[in-house]
Amino acid sequence: MHVPVLLDEVLEYLQPKAGQNFIDCTIGGGGHSFKILSYTEPDGKILGIDLSPEAVEKIDNKRRALNLRERIILANDNFANLQEIVERNSFSPVHGILLDLGLSSDLIESSDRGFSFMRDETLDMRFNPGLSSLTAQEIINQYSEKTLREIFWRYGEERYSSRIAREIVRNRKRKKIQTSAQLSELIKKTLGFRFKIKVLARIFQSLRIVVNQELENLQQALTSSLDILLPSGRIVVLSYHTLEDRIVKRFFKEENSFKILTKKPITPSSEEIKKNPRSRSAKLRVAEKI
């Protein structure tokens, strides 16, 4: 079941009120959005964006069942195209924007696209196969050892990047690496007693980031938010690894049009982490447009 991360804190900072409009750039299971809508009755709206067609379809079914079609506008698109999506849907004024950068539970559990090293699935990792062609399998089997090493180090901050890249290139000459299980086993054998489960998490993270251009898309969405938000409108960002958090922190600090409302990132309580372990790495930062 979808459990929205730091829900109370998101609501506290967005401060939704009757008749206001908000954008959920990663609507996912809709946990944040449906709660926001309960505060903006009777006519406040949500523009819900998600790159996953499966996520958009589920939210569409839910909004129909709840008779909320007029209040939830959906876009199966990349939030990097935020400005274009807003213009296309004539969605204004905008009182707040939410960016929850966490990986959807549905993508991990049922997409069959190799997002988890706990499953034996095809190495794909595209959020939306219909909108992009590059896959994790292509990266693993065609990129040079140097490029693989740079990807694992830059996007996964993995100390054994060189060793892992070298073994991938050596092994793929004998047999193409096609599944998440193949890649996981190769990494385990490569590191031997040095192996830790976090290594897999970092390697898989780095591949996913490159396949979906996650960091570039985040930067573009942050930049677009400046033109979209009303004065005093707020942007709330939930990040889950240091690379994302650094981008958000730097953007808020360097952009004169924003006032930072969170001097330090807000993190989940031990109670929330116990109920929802996937929230443990979340960091929430908020800024208000001046």
Backbone as CSV, one residue per row, in Angstrom:
resi,resn,N_x,N_y,N_z,CA_x,CA_y,CA_z,C_x,C_y,C_z
1,MET,0.842,-1.194,0.000,0.000,0.000,0.000,0.880,1.248,0.000
2,HIS,0.493,2.247,-0.781,1.249,3.485,-0.868,1.144,4.262,0.435
3,VAL,2.282,4.627,0.995,2.314,5.408,2.234,3.059,6.711,1.945
4,PRO,2.376,7.863,1.973,3.058,9.130,1.687,4.063,9.477,2.777
5,VAL,5.240,9.903,2.372,6.320,10.217,3.302,6.175,11.637,3.841
6,LEU,6.416,11.790,5.150,6.370,13.097,5.814,5.100,13.879,5.452
7,LEU,3.971,13.198,5.471,2.707,13.810,5.052,2.347,15.032,5.888
8,ASP,2.422,14.914,7.206,2.053,16.038,8.075,2.949,17.242,7.825
9,GLU,4.231,16.984,7.620,5.178,18.074,7.388,4.944,18.745,6.026
10,VAL,4.620,17.944,5.018,4.308,18.499,3.700,3.098,19.426,3.794
11,LEU,2.067,18.983,4.493,0.862,19.796,4.651,1.139,21.058,5.465
12,GLU,1.976,20.926,6.484,2.319,22.074,7.326,2.979,23.182,6.522
13,TYR,3.855,22.815,5.612,4.576,23.826,4.841,3.826,24.306,3.604
14,LEU,3.059,23.432,2.974,2.270,23.879,1.817,1.083,24.740,2.239
15,GLN,0.568,24.489,3.435,-0.555,25.255,3.994,-1.734,25.371,3.020
16,PRO,-2.239,24.244,2.512,-3.348,24.303,1.546,-4.624,24.867,2.163
17,LYS,-5.291,25.714,1.392,-6.533,26.350,1.853,-7.591,26.242,0.760
18,ALA,-8.832,26.488,1.140,-9.957,26.366,0.213,-9.713,27.168,-1.058
19,GLY,-9.929,26.502,-2.197,-9.841,27.171,-3.488,-8.451,27.299,-4.070
20,GLN,-7.424,26.829,-3.365,-6.064,26.962,-3.875,-5.686,25.813,-4.804
21,ASN,-4.705,26.070,-5.664,-4.248,25.084,-6.640,-2.808,24.669,-6.365
22,PHE,-2.541,23.370,-6.523,-1.205,22.844,-6.266,-0.782,21.897,-7.391
23,ILE,0.521,21.763,-7.530,1.083,20.828,-8.500,1.831,19.739,-7.751
24,ASP,1.482,18.489,-8.038,2.230,17.345,-7.521,3.009,16.783,-8.699
25,CYS,4.306,17.059,-8.720,5.130,16.696,-9.883,5.382,15.207,-10.003
26,THR,5.150,14.471,-8.931,5.333,13.019,-8.929,4.167,12.411,-8.159
27,ILE,2.992,12.403,-8.757,1.778,12.065,-8.020,1.764,10.623,-7.524
28,GLY,2.439,9.715,-8.238,2.585,8.344,-7.748,1.262,7.731,-7.322
29,GLY,1.207,7.274,-6.052,-0.017,6.673,-5.527,-1.049,7.674,-5.066
30,GLY,-0.701,8.958,-5.089,-1.672,10.002,-4.771,-1.842,10.323,-3.298
31,GLY,-1.015,9.748,-2.443,-1.182,9.951,-1.012,-1.140,11.403,-0.580
32,HIS,-0.169,12.151,-1.089,-0.081,13.567,-0.751,-1.220,14.351,-1.411
33,SER,-1.463,14.075,-2.681,-2.427,14.868,-3.455,-3.854,14.785,-2.922
34,PHE,-4.306,13.586,-2.616,-5.681,13.452,-2.139,-5.869,14.130,-0.782
35,LYS,-4.822,14.129,0.029,-4.905,14.816,1.314,-4.933,16.326,1.112
36,ILE,-4.126,16.817,0.190,-4.138,18.255,-0.120,-5.521,18.675,-0.609
37,LEU,-6.136,17.853,-1.453,-7.469,18.171,-1.981,-8.513,18.303,-0.885
38,SER,-8.352,17.545,0.186,-9.319,17.616,1.286,-9.282,18.976,1.982
39,TYR,-8.166,19.678,1.854,-8.031,21.012,2.459,-8.437,22.126,1.505
40,THR,-8.517,21.822,0.210,-8.786,22.880,-0.768,-10.213,22.835,-1.314
41,GLU,-11.069,22.049,-0.674,-12.472,22.001,-1.089,-13.089,23.403,-0.988
42,PRO,-14.077,23.743,-1.857,-14.731,22.807,-2.785,-14.141,22.793,-4.196
43,ASP,-13.325,23.804,-4.537,-12.922,23.891,-5.940,-11.423,24.030,-6.173
44,GLY,-10.611,23.802,-5.147,-9.166,23.794,-5.356,-8.770,22.605,-6.212
45,LYS,-7.702,22.770,-6.994,-7.329,21.726,-7.944,-5.881,21.258,-7.755
46,ILE,-5.640,20.066,-8.255,-4.296,19.481,-8.293,-3.942,19.171,-9.741
47,LEU,-2.749,19.593,-10.146,-2.192,19.129,-11.416,-1.221,18.018,-11.055
48,GLY,-1.584,16.793,-11.380,-0.771,15.642,-11.018,0.034,15.132,-12.207
49,ILE,1.343,15.119,-12.044,2.243,14.696,-13.118,2.947,13.406,-12.711
50,ASP,3.090,12.488,-13.643,3.899,11.306,-13.377,4.382,10.730,-14.695
51,LEU,5.620,10.307,-14.686,6.215,9.722,-15.891,5.730,8.298,-16.123
52,SER,5.254,7.649,-15.069,4.790,6.270,-15.177,3.343,6.217,-15.674
53,PRO,3.097,5.572,-16.819,1.715,5.463,-17.312,0.846,4.639,-16.371
54,GLU,1.452,3.660,-15.688,0.695,2.837,-14.745,0.189,3.675,-13.578
55,ALA,1.037,4.576,-13.077,0.643,5.433,-11.962,-0.488,6.369,-12.364
56,VAL,-0.384,6.955,-13.541,-1.416,7.878,-14.014,-2.746,7.153,-14.198
57,GLU,-2.690,5.939,-14.725,-3.918,5.164,-14.927,-4.609,4.862,-13.602
58,LYS,-3.823,4.502,-12.579,-4.407,4.198,-11.269,-5.055,5.426,-10.645
59,ILE,-4.384,6.572,-10.758,-4.956,7.799,-10.205,-6.211,8.199,-10.980
60,ASP,-6.199,7.987,-12.285,-7.374,8.291,-13.101,-8.571,7.465,-12.637
61,ASN,-8.351,6.182,-12.389,-9.436,5.323,-11.911,-9.943,5.780,-10.545
62,LYS,-9.004,6.184,-9.700,-9.385,6.608,-8.352,-10.160,7.924,-8.374
63,ARG,-9.720,8.872,-9.203,-10.412,10.161,-9.252,-11.821,10.001,-9.829
64,ARG,-11.982,9.057,-10.768,-13.311,8.787,-11.313,-14.216,8.197,-10.227
65,ALA,-13.671,7.251,-9.472,-14.452,6.606,-8.412,-14.877,7.598,-7.330
66,LEU,-14.028,8.590,-7.084,-14.312,9.583,-6.044,-14.970,10.850,-6.597
67,ASN,-15.296,10.816,-7.885,-15.941,11.956,-8.542,-15.088,13.228,-8.423
68,LEU,-13.779,13.079,-8.711,-12.855,14.203,-8.585,-12.198,14.572,-9.919
69,ARG,-12.831,14.193,-11.014,-12.234,14.443,-12.327,-12.031,15.925,-12.598
70,GLU,-12.923,16.772,-12.045,-12.804,18.209,-12.270,-11.708,18.836,-11.432
71,ARG,-11.299,18.144,-10.384,-10.341,18.745,-9.442,-8.930,18.157,-9.561
72,ILE,-8.785,17.056,-10.293,-7.465,16.472,-10.522,-7.195,16.427,-12.020
73,ILE,-6.231,17.205,-12.454,-5.814,17.204,-13.851,-4.551,16.357,-13.937
74,LEU,-4.537,15.386,-14.830,-3.421,14.450,-14.908,-2.583,14.654,-16.172
75,ALA,-1.283,14.467,-16.015,-0.367,14.547,-17.152,0.658,13.420,-17.056
76,ASN,0.635,12.524,-18.032,1.636,11.458,-18.114,2.834,12.033,-18.854
77,ASP,3.719,12.651,-18.090,4.796,13.424,-18.702,5.958,13.524,-17.713
78,ASN,7.032,14.107,-18.171,8.228,14.313,-17.366,8.139,15.673,-16.684
79,PHE,8.381,15.726,-15.368,8.263,17.019,-14.690,9.334,18.019,-15.137
80,ALA,10.309,17.544,-15.909,11.253,18.476,-16.522,10.526,19.417,-17.473
81,ASN,9.371,18.983,-17.977,8.546,19.784,-18.892,7.481,20.569,-18.144
82,LEU,7.753,20.914,-16.900,6.753,21.525,-16.026,6.104,22.760,-16.636
83,GLN,6.914,23.660,-17.165,6.376,24.890,-17.738,5.401,24.588,-18.872
84,GLU,5.795,23.695,-19.750,4.956,23.317,-20.886,3.669,22.640,-20.429
85,ILE,3.756,21.772,-19.423,2.579,21.061,-18.912,1.579,22.044,-18.320
86,VAL,2.078,23.004,-17.565,1.222,24.021,-16.957,0.517,24.843,-18.030
87,GLU,1.258,25.264,-19.037,0.673,26.065,-20.116,-0.341,25.263,-20.917
88,ARG,-0.013,23.995,-21.176,-0.898,23.139,-21.958,-2.245,22.931,-21.277
89,ASN,-2.219,22.894,-19.944,-3.443,22.658,-19.185,-4.061,23.940,-18.621
90,SER,-3.487,25.096,-19.008,-3.971,26.394,-18.515,-4.178,26.352,-17.003
91,PHE,-3.183,25.827,-16.308,-3.293,25.621,-14.862,-2.677,26.799,-14.114
92,SER,-3.550,27.647,-13.590,-3.100,28.800,-12.803,-4.291,29.350,-12.006
93,PRO,-4.024,30.071,-10.935,-2.719,30.344,-10.328,-2.207,29.117,-9.566
94,VAL,-0.913,29.089,-9.272,-0.307,27.964,-8.561,0.198,28.440,-7.197
95,HIS,-0.365,27.858,-6.137,-0.031,28.271,-4.771,1.088,27.432,-4.153
96,GLY,1.336,26.265,-4.722,2.381,25.416,-4.172,2.753,24.289,-5.111
97,ILE,3.994,23.817,-5.001,4.501,22.722,-5.821,5.158,21.689,-4.918
98,LEU,4.834,20.426,-5.158,5.447,19.319,-4.412,6.249,18.446,-5.366
99,LEU,7.486,18.162,-4.958,8.348,17.227,-5.702,8.778,16.126,-4.744
100,ASP,8.137,14.975,-4.840,8.541,13.817,-4.042,9.353,12.917,-4.957
101,LEU,10.655,12.885,-4.744,11.569,12.220,-5.669,11.785,10.740,-5.376
102,GLY,10.999,10.199,-4.468,11.136,8.789,-4.124,10.674,7.871,-5.242
103,LEU,11.275,6.703,-5.305,10.896,5.706,-6.306,9.583,5.058,-5.898
104,SER,8.617,5.053,-6.789,7.299,4.500,-6.511,7.364,3.031,-6.104
105,SER,6.588,2.679,-5.093,6.522,1.284,-4.655,6.035,0.377,-5.776
106,ASP,5.118,0.896,-6.598,4.596,0.096,-7.710,5.686,-0.241,-8.721
107,LEU,6.578,0.724,-8.972,7.681,0.454,-9.907,8.596,-0.636,-9.370
108,ILE,8.837,-0.610,-8.080,9.708,-1.609,-7.467,9.034,-2.973,-7.450
109,GLU,7.753,-2.991,-7.061,7.056,-4.249,-6.817,6.529,-4.928,-8.075
110,SER,6.065,-4.149,-9.046,5.311,-4.804,-10.121,5.605,-4.325,-11.538
111,SER,6.622,-3.493,-11.730,6.874,-3.001,-13.095,7.584,-4.028,-13.957
112,ASP,8.321,-4.958,-13.332,9.110,-5.970,-14.055,10.175,-5.324,-14.937
113,ARG,10.733,-4.182,-14.466,11.727,-3.470,-15.272,13.088,-3.364,-14.568
114,GLY,13.307,-4.199,-13.554,14.637,-4.317,-12.981,15.082,-3.199,-12.060
115,PHE,14.145,-2.531,-11.392,14.527,-1.453,-10.483,15.119,-1.987,-9.178
116,SER,14.759,-3.200,-8.808,15.209,-3.758,-7.534,16.203,-4.887,-7.736
117,PHE,17.264,-4.877,-6.935,18.235,-5.974,-6.980,17.731,-7.191,-6.215
118,MET,16.550,-7.071,-5.620,15.945,-8.185,-4.898,15.131,-9.092,-5.812
119,ARG,15.007,-8.692,-7.086,14.205,-9.467,-8.028,15.032,-9.852,-9.246
120,ASP,14.555,-10.863,-9.954,15.210,-11.286,-11.190,14.365,-10.781,-12.355
121,GLU,14.708,-9.599,-12.849,13.933,-8.952,-13.906,14.876,-8.401,-14.979
122,THR,14.313,-8.105,-16.133,15.097,-7.518,-17.215,15.639,-6.160,-16.792
123,LEU,16.914,-5.910,-17.095,17.526,-4.626,-16.761,17.030,-3.550,-17.723
124,ASP,15.980,-2.867,-17.316,15.380,-1.820,-18.128,15.529,-0.476,-17.414
125,MET,14.789,-0.320,-16.324,14.851,0.846,-15.420,14.263,2.126,-15.997
126,ARG,13.579,2.073,-17.109,12.927,3.279,-17.623,11.618,3.515,-16.879
127,PHE,11.394,4.745,-16.448,10.129,5.075,-15.804,8.980,4.959,-16.802
128,ASN,9.241,5.350,-18.039,8.228,5.249,-19.089,8.896,4.770,-20.376
129,PRO,8.794,3.467,-20.672,9.431,2.921,-21.875,8.956,3.574,-23.165
130,GLY,7.758,4.151,-23.141,7.236,4.774,-24.348,7.844,6.124,-24.665
131,LEU,8.524,6.727,-23.677,9.064,8.074,-23.872,10.584,8.116,-23.964
132,SER,11.242,6.979,-23.764,12.703,6.966,-23.852,13.174,5.607,-24.360
133,SER,14.401,5.573,-24.884,14.908,4.337,-25.477,16.081,3.731,-24.706
134,LEU,16.852,4.552,-24.011,18.021,4.055,-23.295,17.615,3.188,-22.109
135,THR,18.204,1.989,-22.005,17.919,1.090,-20.890,19.191,0.816,-20.092
136,ALA,19.001,0.299,-18.886,20.140,-0.078,-18.052,20.934,-1.208,-18.703
137,GLN,20.250,-2.090,-19.396,20.920,-3.202,-20.082,21.865,-2.673,-21.151
138,GLU,21.444,-1.661,-21.875,22.301,-1.068,-22.901,23.543,-0.445,-22.273
139,ILE,23.364,0.241,-21.156,24.502,0.860,-20.467,25.494,-0.206,-20.019
140,ILE,24.994,-1.248,-19.369,25.853,-2.300,-18.819,26.609,-3.051,-19.916
141,ASN,25.975,-3.273,-21.049,26.576,-4.112,-22.088,27.308,-3.361,-23.196
142,GLN,27.112,-2.042,-23.279,27.715,-1.310,-24.391,28.641,-0.176,-23.971
143,TYR,28.469,0.368,-22.788,29.308,1.494,-22.387,30.719,1.014,-22.041
144,SER,31.685,1.883,-22.245,33.069,1.531,-21.975,33.331,1.378,-20.483
145,GLU,34.420,0.719,-20.163,34.790,0.540,-18.752,34.955,1.895,-18.067
146,LYS,35.582,2.836,-18.740,35.790,4.169,-18.169,34.458,4.856,-17.871
147,THR,33.513,4.773,-18.821,32.216,5.424,-18.631,31.433,4.768,-17.507
148,LEU,31.474,3.438,-17.438,30.796,2.729,-16.347,31.377,3.144,-14.998
149,ARG,32.687,3.206,-14.943,33.356,3.610,-13.700,32.900,5.009,-13.283
150,GLU,32.829,5.921,-14.229,32.415,7.292,-13.926,30.961,7.355,-13.477
151,ILE,30.114,6.542,-14.095,28.689,6.511,-13.708,28.538,6.017,-12.277
152,PHE,29.205,4.914,-11.953,29.081,4.331,-10.609,29.645,5.261,-9.534
153,TRP,30.698,5.989,-9.893,31.304,6.894,-8.920,30.504,8.192,-8.778
154,ARG,30.133,8.790,-9.903,29.443,10.080,-9.858,28.027,9.980,-9.302
155,TYR,27.299,8.959,-9.751,25.885,8.882,-9.373,25.592,7.899,-8.243
156,GLY,26.572,7.064,-7.905,26.375,6.133,-6.802,27.364,6.337,-5.673
157,GLU,28.398,7.143,-5.952,29.467,7.396,-4.977,30.012,6.079,-4.415
158,GLU,30.196,5.118,-5.339,30.624,3.777,-4.968,32.152,3.664,-5.008
159,ARG,32.754,3.301,-3.890,34.217,3.252,-3.771,34.846,2.160,-4.632
160,TYR,34.068,1.095,-4.937,34.597,0.008,-5.754,34.191,0.134,-7.224
161,SER,33.942,1.352,-7.659,33.481,1.592,-9.033,34.418,0.997,-10.078
162,SER,35.696,1.197,-9.902,36.671,0.711,-10.894,36.657,-0.806,-10.999
163,ARG,36.672,-1.459,-9.869,36.702,-2.925,-9.844,35.421,-3.503,-10.463
164,ILE,34.285,-2.935,-10.115,33.002,-3.430,-10.628,32.914,-3.205,-12.138
165,ALA,33.305,-2.024,-12.605,33.260,-1.719,-14.046,34.154,-2.665,-14.832
166,ARG,35.335,-2.933,-14.300,36.280,-3.825,-14.980,35.712,-5.232,-15.120
167,GLU,35.088,-5.741,-14.079,34.538,-7.095,-14.115,33.307,-7.193,-15.006
168,ILE,32.521,-6.131,-15.045,31.354,-6.115,-15.936,31.816,-6.251,-17.386
169,VAL,32.798,-5.465,-17.770,33.305,-5.506,-19.147,33.908,-6.873,-19.460
170,ARG,34.635,-7.426,-18.505,35.265,-8.735,-18.720,34.219,-9.834,-18.875
171,ASN,33.190,-9.807,-18.049,32.177,-10.862,-18.062,31.213,-10.754,-19.240
172,ARG,30.923,-9.537,-19.663,29.943,-9.384,-20.743,30.495,-9.866,-22.080
173,LYS,31.806,-10.024,-22.185,32.404,-10.562,-23.409,31.999,-12.025,-23.605
174,ARG,31.799,-12.721,-22.492,31.405,-14.130,-22.549,29.885,-14.293,-22.652
175,LYS,29.177,-13.454,-21.893,27.727,-13.575,-21.869,27.096,-12.223,-21.563
176,LYS,26.122,-11.850,-22.356,25.439,-10.584,-22.170,24.752,-10.543,-20.806
177,ILE,24.861,-9.414,-20.127,24.224,-9.236,-18.807,22.843,-8.638,-19.043
178,GLN,21.804,-9.437,-18.820,20.459,-9.021,-19.203,19.498,-8.777,-18.040
179,THR,19.788,-9.330,-16.877,18.830,-9.228,-15.769,19.455,-8.616,-14.518
180,SER,18.592,-8.174,-13.629,19.034,-7.606,-12.357,19.737,-8.652,-11.509
181,ALA,19.281,-9.892,-11.576,19.918,-10.961,-10.801,21.335,-11.249,-11.311
182,GLN,21.525,-11.243,-12.627,22.855,-11.462,-13.197,23.829,-10.389,-12.722
183,LEU,23.385,-9.139,-12.767,24.242,-8.037,-12.357,24.559,-8.120,-10.862
184,SER,23.561,-8.432,-10.065,23.753,-8.537,-8.616,24.763,-9.621,-8.268
185,GLU,24.626,-10.797,-8.899,25.534,-11.903,-8.612,26.961,-11.579,-9.044
186,LEU,27.089,-10.900,-10.170,28.407,-10.509,-10.656,29.096,-9.577,-9.655
187,ILE,28.340,-8.617,-9.140,28.907,-7.667,-8.172,29.299,-8.383,-6.879
188,LYS,28.471,-9.307,-6.419,28.778,-10.066,-5.203,30.075,-10.860,-5.366
189,LYS,30.216,-11.538,-6.502,31.423,-12.334,-6.758,32.651,-11.445,-6.901
190,THR,32.466,-10.290,-7.520,33.578,-9.370,-7.736,34.169,-8.872,-6.424
191,LEU,33.307,-8.569,-5.449,33.767,-7.973,-4.192,34.070,-8.998,-3.106
192,GLY,33.502,-10.191,-3.224,33.794,-11.221,-2.237,33.476,-10.779,-0.818
193,PHE,34.459,-10.895,0.090,34.222,-10.550,1.500,34.006,-9.050,1.696
194,ARG,34.359,-8.234,0.707,34.137,-6.786,0.806,32.692,-6.396,0.507
195,PHE,31.934,-7.347,-0.003,30.574,-7.028,-0.446,29.652,-6.645,0.706
196,LYS,28.844,-5.589,0.461,27.764,-5.178,1.348,26.552,-4.840,0.488
197,ILE,25.376,-5.048,1.030,24.153,-4.844,0.258,24.041,-3.412,-0.250
198,LYS,24.651,-2.460,0.461,24.594,-1.060,0.041,25.286,-0.835,-1.300
199,VAL,26.221,-1.706,-1.631,26.897,-1.583,-2.923,25.893,-1.765,-4.048
200,LEU,25.047,-2.779,-3.921,24.009,-3.000,-4.939,23.078,-1.800,-5.033
201,ALA,22.704,-1.261,-3.882,21.807,-0.099,-3.872,22.432,1.069,-4.625
202,ARG,23.722,1.282,-4.428,24.395,2.410,-5.084,24.553,2.184,-6.588
203,ILE,24.880,0.962,-6.985,25.038,0.668,-8.419,23.700,0.780,-9.140
204,PHE,22.658,0.214,-8.550,21.334,0.284,-9.170,20.831,1.727,-9.215
205,GLN,21.109,2.481,-8.164,20.727,3.892,-8.141,21.398,4.653,-9.270
206,SER,22.672,4.426,-9.452,23.413,5.167,-10.473,22.895,4.854,-11.878
207,LEU,22.569,3.598,-12.133,22.026,3.226,-13.436,20.664,3.875,-13.669
208,ARG,19.823,3.840,-12.647,18.484,4.433,-12.762,18.552,5.932,-13.017
209,ILE,19.466,6.607,-12.345,19.612,8.055,-12.510,20.010,8.398,-13.945
210,VAL,20.941,7.629,-14.508,21.396,7.900,-15.870,20.319,7.572,-16.895
211,VAL,19.668,6.427,-16.728,18.617,6.023,-17.670,17.520,7.086,-17.760
212,ASN,17.130,7.630,-16.610,15.994,8.558,-16.575,16.395,10.029,-16.476
213,GLN,17.692,10.316,-16.540,18.199,11.698,-16.472,17.607,12.439,-15.275
214,GLU,17.612,11.778,-14.133,16.900,12.296,-12.972,17.433,13.629,-12.460
215,LEU,18.729,13.796,-12.405,19.286,15.019,-11.843,19.066,16.214,-12.765
216,GLU,19.202,15.997,-14.065,18.938,17.068,-15.025,17.468,17.479,-14.983
217,ASN,16.582,16.490,-14.860,15.152,16.780,-14.811,14.786,17.571,-13.556
218,LEU,15.412,17.215,-12.434,15.166,17.928,-11.185,15.582,19.388,-11.308
219,GLN,16.760,19.623,-11.851,17.247,20.993,-12.010,16.290,21.804,-12.880
220,GLN,15.797,21.192,-13.959,14.886,21.891,-14.864,13.570,22.229,-14.176
221,ALA,13.048,21.300,-13.383,11.786,21.534,-12.682,11.931,22.646,-11.642
222,LEU,13.039,22.649,-10.931,13.277,23.709,-9.945,13.319,25.069,-10.621
223,THR,14.011,25.141,-11.748,14.106,26.400,-12.478,12.733,26.864,-12.963
224,SER,11.933,25.932,-13.469,10.601,26.270,-13.973,9.674,26.761,-12.869
225,SER,9.887,26.264,-11.660,8.996,26.629,-10.544,9.010,28.128,-10.274
226,LEU,10.110,28.787,-10.597,10.215,30.231,-10.363,9.156,31.015,-11.115
227,ASP,8.922,30.625,-12.365,7.954,31.342,-13.198,6.523,30.905,-12.932
228,ILE,6.356,29.756,-12.331,5.021,29.182,-12.169,4.355,29.593,-10.859
229,LEU,5.128,29.641,-9.785,4.565,29.928,-8.467,4.106,31.379,-8.325
230,LEU,3.017,31.560,-7.589,2.596,32.887,-7.176,3.588,33.430,-6.142
231,PRO,3.682,34.755,-5.969,4.447,35.292,-4.843,3.893,34.708,-3.541
232,SER,4.752,34.315,-2.631,4.418,33.636,-1.375,4.055,32.164,-1.590
233,GLY,4.069,31.711,-2.848,3.859,30.288,-3.107,5.070,29.491,-2.655
234,ARG,4.854,28.244,-2.310,5.930,27.438,-1.741,6.233,26.201,-2.580
235,ILE,7.505,25.819,-2.572,7.913,24.573,-3.212,8.498,23.662,-2.142
236,VAL,7.985,22.440,-2.092,8.403,21.440,-1.117,9.054,20.291,-1.881
237,VAL,10.272,19.942,-1.494,10.991,18.878,-2.188,11.396,17.790,-1.202
238,LEU,11.022,16.562,-1.530,11.433,15.386,-0.766,12.470,14.636,-1.583
239,SER,13.709,14.609,-1.098,14.773,13.887,-1.788,15.180,12.675,-0.965
240,TYR,15.867,11.732,-1.638,16.167,10.462,-0.975,17.634,10.039,-1.093
241,HIS,18.445,10.843,-1.739,19.880,10.578,-1.713,20.623,11.900,-1.826
242,THR,21.894,11.875,-1.495,22.662,13.109,-1.326,22.775,13.918,-2.608
243,LEU,22.805,13.264,-3.766,22.955,13.996,-5.019,21.756,14.906,-5.262
244,GLU,20.550,14.379,-5.042,19.338,15.188,-5.179,19.326,16.313,-4.156
245,ASP,19.621,15.961,-2.913,19.555,16.951,-1.841,20.531,18.096,-2.074
246,ARG,21.711,17.805,-2.591,22.689,18.853,-2.874,22.175,19.826,-3.920
247,ILE,21.522,19.292,-4.953,20.976,20.133,-6.017,19.915,21.074,-5.450
248,VAL,19.013,20.529,-4.634,17.936,21.329,-4.049,18.509,22.389,-3.112
249,LYS,19.408,21.972,-2.245,20.026,22.894,-1.284,20.729,24.043,-2.004
250,ARG,21.518,23.711,-3.029,22.253,24.724,-3.771,21.317,25.671,-4.509
251,PHE,20.274,25.118,-5.121,19.332,25.943,-5.881,18.629,26.942,-4.968
252,PHE,18.126,26.475,-3.838,17.435,27.378,-2.905,18.380,28.462,-2.388
253,LYS,19.624,28.081,-2.154,20.593,29.018,-1.583,21.009,30.086,-2.590
254,GLU,21.145,29.682,-3.854,21.668,30.600,-4.865,20.589,31.425,-5.552
255,GLU,19.334,30.981,-5.451,18.263,31.678,-6.165,17.665,32.791,-5.285
256,ASN,17.851,34.030,-5.691,17.410,35.174,-4.894,15.899,35.320,-4.804
257,SER,15.179,34.652,-5.706,13.714,34.762,-5.698,13.065,33.862,-4.655
258,PHE,13.864,33.037,-3.971,13.330,32.130,-2.962,13.859,32.471,-1.568
259,LYS,12.977,32.335,-0.594,13.374,32.426,0.811,13.318,31.024,1.409
260,ILE,14.419,30.575,1.967,14.488,29.228,2.534,13.737,29.170,3.860
261,LEU,12.846,28.189,3.988,12.053,28.031,5.210,12.563,26.909,6.103
262,THR,13.448,26.087,5.574,14.018,24.979,6.352,15.530,25.140,6.383
263,LYS,16.062,25.656,7.478,17.504,25.866,7.589,18.253,24.538,7.478
264,LYS,17.675,23.513,8.057,18.190,22.161,7.928,17.072,21.286,7.375
265,PRO,17.424,20.232,6.618,16.361,19.378,6.070,15.594,18.670,7.177
266,ILE,14.300,18.517,6.958,13.453,17.782,7.902,13.492,16.310,7.532
267,THR,13.650,15.462,8.522,13.736,14.014,8.291,12.628,13.297,9.055
268,PRO,12.292,12.086,8.642,11.216,11.344,9.311,11.568,10.996,10.759
269,SER,10.548,10.913,11.583,10.736,10.489,12.968,11.028,8.990,13.003
270,SER,11.549,8.521,14.112,11.823,7.090,14.251,10.533,6.290,14.151
271,GLU,9.441,6.893,14.594,8.139,6.219,14.523,7.702,6.038,13.073
272,GLU,7.886,7.084,12.246,7.509,6.979,10.837,8.384,5.965,10.114
273,ILE,9.683,5.973,10.410,10.591,5.022,9.774,10.214,3.593,10.125
274,LYS,9.775,3.394,11.355,9.357,2.057,11.785,8.128,1.596,11.001
275,LYS,7.194,2.511,10.763,5.974,2.179,10.027,6.237,2.067,8.528
276,ASN,7.165,2.895,8.036,7.454,2.934,6.602,8.965,3.011,6.395
277,PRO,9.654,1.865,6.389,11.120,1.838,6.290,11.671,2.574,5.073
278,ARG,10.892,2.652,3.992,11.381,3.327,2.787,11.513,4.836,2.978
279,SER,10.989,5.355,4.088,11.086,6.792,4.337,12.396,7.180,5.006
280,ARG,13.206,6.191,5.398,14.343,6.460,6.286,15.359,7.451,5.726
281,SER,15.522,7.507,4.414,16.531,8.398,3.837,15.957,9.739,3.348
282,ALA,14.671,9.961,3.594,14.010,11.173,3.081,14.507,12.439,3.753
283,LYS,14.650,13.483,2.940,14.976,14.821,3.443,14.047,15.830,2.785
284,LEU,13.424,16.656,3.598,12.452,17.622,3.100,13.020,19.027,3.221
285,ARG,13.014,19.734,2.104,13.429,21.144,2.082,12.315,21.987,1.470
286,VAL,12.160,23.203,1.986,11.063,24.073,1.562,11.575,25.487,1.323
287,ALA,11.066,26.116,0.271,11.381,27.507,0.005,10.104,28.234,-0.433
288,GLU,10.090,29.517,-0.182,8.931,30.349,-0.528,9.345,31.411,-1.529
289,LYS,8.541,31.585,-2.548,8.848,32.602,-3.554,8.615,33.996,-2.983
290,ILE,9.591,34.844,-3.142,9.504,36.197,-2.590,8.658,37.086,-3.507
